[in-house]
Amino acid sequence: MAAKARIRSSEDSGHEGMQLLVSAAAFAAHKHRDQRRKDHRASPYINHPIAVAEVLSGSGGIVDPIVIAAALLHDTLEDTETTIAELRRHFGTDVASIVEEVTDDKSLPKARRKALQIEHAAHLSERAKLVKLADKICNVGDVLENAPKDWSLERRREYLDWAKAVVDQIRGTHAELERIFDRLYKKRP
């Protein structure tokens, strides 16, 4: 199935694809400009969407600019004042739909949002599954290497187990990315 995401369509190729990626990176950087990660270094938030895009393109070999653009934008609806209409206007329906698919409803309690991620993961589009998988890889790597300073060992373990439950729902999406996730998960303390 990953092969579908690797095929570049004529309308997404070349200059248009590159323009989409640069625009998505600039938009995400602007929207996340005042945000920091919860790690002990308080890293700039934009590092996370860039890392997700890099996992997809580098480790995953994904060349579909729509998937990579969605990866760069994947937290804009959830963590900034960005609207779905704004994403559609700037990046088109395909990118906006992927971002919408991977976005939690922040009006729900955290426990419910986490349960819904597990429940909905199997029903995501193939492109959204790729973004979700890369996001979990990056988040698990961060929890293992640079967890938020106030997270106990128990909380880190709970997060890792929850992330695995989400990934288990999308197995079969991309074998290499799943192997990367599994290698990280094996480092669970």
C-alpha positions as CSV (number, residue, x, y, z in Angstrom):
1,M,0.0,0.0,0.0
2,A,2.9,2.4,0.6
3,A,3.7,2.2,-3.1
4,K,0.6,4.3,-3.8
5,A,2.0,7.1,-1.7
6,R,5.3,6.9,-3.4
7,I,3.9,7.4,-6.9
8,R,4.0,11.0,-7.9
9,S,1.1,12.2,-10.0
10,S,1.7,14.6,-12.8
11,E,-0.2,17.4,-11.1
12,D,1.8,17.0,-7.9
13,S,5.2,16.7,-9.4
14,G,8.0,19.1,-10.0
15,H,7.7,22.7,-9.2
16,E,4.1,22.5,-7.9
17,G,5.0,19.8,-5.4
18,M,8.1,21.8,-4.3
19,Q,6.0,25.0,-3.9
20,L,3.4,23.1,-1.9
21,L,6.1,21.8,0.5
22,V,7.8,25.1,1.0
23,S,4.5,26.9,1.5
24,A,3.4,24.2,4.1
25,A,6.7,24.6,5.9
26,A,6.4,28.4,6.0
27,F,2.8,28.3,7.1
28,A,3.5,25.7,9.9
29,A,6.5,27.7,11.1
30,H,4.4,30.9,11.3
31,K,1.5,29.2,13.1
32,H,3.8,27.4,15.6
33,R,6.2,30.4,16.0
34,D,5.5,31.0,19.7
35,Q,5.1,27.4,20.7
36,R,7.5,25.2,22.5
37,R,7.6,21.4,23.0
38,K,7.1,20.1,26.5
39,D,10.6,18.6,26.7
40,H,13.2,19.7,29.2
41,R,14.9,21.8,26.5
42,A,11.6,23.6,25.5
43,S,12.5,22.9,21.9
44,P,10.8,25.0,19.2
45,Y,7.5,23.3,18.3
46,I,8.2,23.5,14.6
47,N,10.9,20.9,15.0
48,H,8.2,18.3,15.5
49,P,6.3,18.7,12.3
50,I,9.6,18.9,10.4
51,A,10.7,15.7,12.0
52,V,7.5,13.9,11.0
53,A,7.9,15.0,7.4
54,E,11.6,13.9,7.5
55,V,10.6,10.4,8.8
56,L,8.2,10.1,6.0
57,S,10.5,11.3,3.2
58,G,13.8,10.0,4.6
59,S,13.1,6.7,6.4
60,G,9.8,6.0,4.6
61,G,10.8,7.0,1.1
62,I,7.5,8.9,0.6
63,V,7.7,11.4,-2.2
64,D,4.0,12.3,-2.4
65,P,4.1,16.1,-1.7
66,I,0.5,16.0,-0.4
67,V,1.5,13.6,2.4
68,I,4.6,15.5,3.3
69,A,2.7,18.8,3.3
70,A,0.1,17.3,5.6
71,A,2.8,16.1,7.9
72,L,4.2,19.6,8.1
73,L,0.7,20.9,8.9
74,H,-0.6,18.0,11.0
75,D,-0.8,19.9,14.3
76,T,-2.0,23.2,13.0
77,L,-5.7,22.5,13.5
78,E,-5.2,21.0,16.9
79,D,-2.6,23.3,18.4
80,T,-3.1,26.7,16.7
81,E,-5.9,29.0,15.7
82,T,-5.9,27.6,12.2
83,T,-9.2,26.6,10.6
84,I,-10.0,23.8,8.2
85,A,-11.2,26.5,5.8
86,E,-7.9,28.2,6.0
87,L,-6.0,25.0,5.2
88,R,-8.3,24.2,2.3
89,R,-7.8,27.7,0.9
90,H,-4.0,27.6,1.1
91,F,-3.3,23.9,0.5
92,G,-6.3,22.3,-1.1
93,T,-8.8,19.7,-0.1
94,D,-6.5,16.7,-0.1
95,V,-3.9,18.2,2.3
96,A,-6.6,19.7,4.5
97,S,-8.5,16.4,4.7
98,I,-5.5,14.5,5.8
99,V,-4.8,17.1,8.5
100,E,-8.4,17.0,9.6
101,E,-8.3,13.2,9.8
102,V,-5.3,13.2,12.2
103,T,-6.6,16.0,14.4
104,D,-8.0,15.4,17.9
105,D,-11.1,17.2,19.0
106,K,-9.7,19.3,21.8
107,S,-13.2,20.0,23.2
108,L,-13.2,16.4,24.5
109,P,-11.5,15.2,27.7
110,K,-8.0,13.9,27.1
111,A,-8.8,10.3,28.0
112,R,-11.6,10.3,25.4
113,R,-9.4,11.8,22.7
114,K,-6.8,9.1,23.3
115,A,-9.4,6.4,23.1
116,L,-10.8,7.8,19.9
117,Q,-7.4,7.8,18.3
118,I,-7.2,4.1,18.9
119,E,-10.8,3.5,17.6
120,H,-10.4,5.7,14.5
121,A,-6.9,4.8,13.4
122,A,-7.9,1.8,11.3
123,H,-10.4,3.9,9.4
124,L,-8.0,6.7,8.4
125,S,-7.1,7.1,4.7
126,E,-3.8,5.6,3.6
127,R,-2.2,9.0,3.5
128,A,-3.5,9.9,7.0
129,K,-2.2,6.5,8.3
130,L,1.3,7.4,7.0
131,V,1.2,10.8,8.8
132,K,-0.2,9.1,12.0
133,L,2.6,6.5,11.9
134,A,5.4,9.0,11.4
135,D,3.9,11.2,14.2
136,K,3.9,8.3,16.6
137,I,7.5,7.4,15.7
138,C,8.6,11.0,16.5
139,N,6.6,11.2,19.7
140,V,7.8,7.8,21.0
141,G,11.4,8.8,20.1
142,D,10.9,12.1,22.0
143,V,9.4,10.3,25.1
144,L,12.3,7.9,25.1
145,E,15.1,10.4,24.6
146,N,13.7,13.8,25.7
147,A,10.5,13.3,27.7
148,P,8.7,16.2,29.3
149,K,10.5,17.0,32.6
150,D,7.5,16.3,34.8
151,W,6.7,12.9,33.3
152,S,7.2,10.0,35.6
153,L,8.4,6.6,34.4
154,E,4.8,5.3,34.7
155,R,3.4,8.1,32.6
156,R,6.1,7.5,29.9
157,R,5.3,3.8,29.9
158,E,1.5,4.5,29.6
159,Y,2.2,6.9,26.7
160,L,4.4,4.3,24.9
161,D,1.8,1.6,25.4
162,W,-1.0,3.9,24.1
163,A,1.1,4.9,21.0
164,K,1.6,1.2,20.3
165,A,-2.2,0.6,20.5
166,V,-2.7,3.3,17.9
167,V,0.0,1.9,15.6
168,D,-1.3,-1.6,16.0
169,Q,-4.5,-0.4,14.4
170,I,-2.7,0.8,11.3
171,R,-0.3,-2.1,10.7
172,G,0.1,-2.9,7.1
173,T,0.5,0.7,6.1
174,H,4.2,0.9,5.6
175,A,6.5,-2.0,6.7
176,E,9.7,0.0,7.2
177,L,8.1,2.7,9.2
178,E,6.4,0.0,11.4
179,R,9.8,-1.6,11.9
180,I,11.2,1.7,13.0
181,F,8.3,2.2,15.5
182,D,8.8,-1.4,16.8
183,R,12.6,-0.8,17.3
184,L,11.8,2.3,19.3
185,Y,9.1,0.6,21.3
186,K,11.5,-2.2,22.3
187,K,13.5,0.5,24.2
188,R,10.5,1.0,26.5
189,P,11.8,1.4,30.1
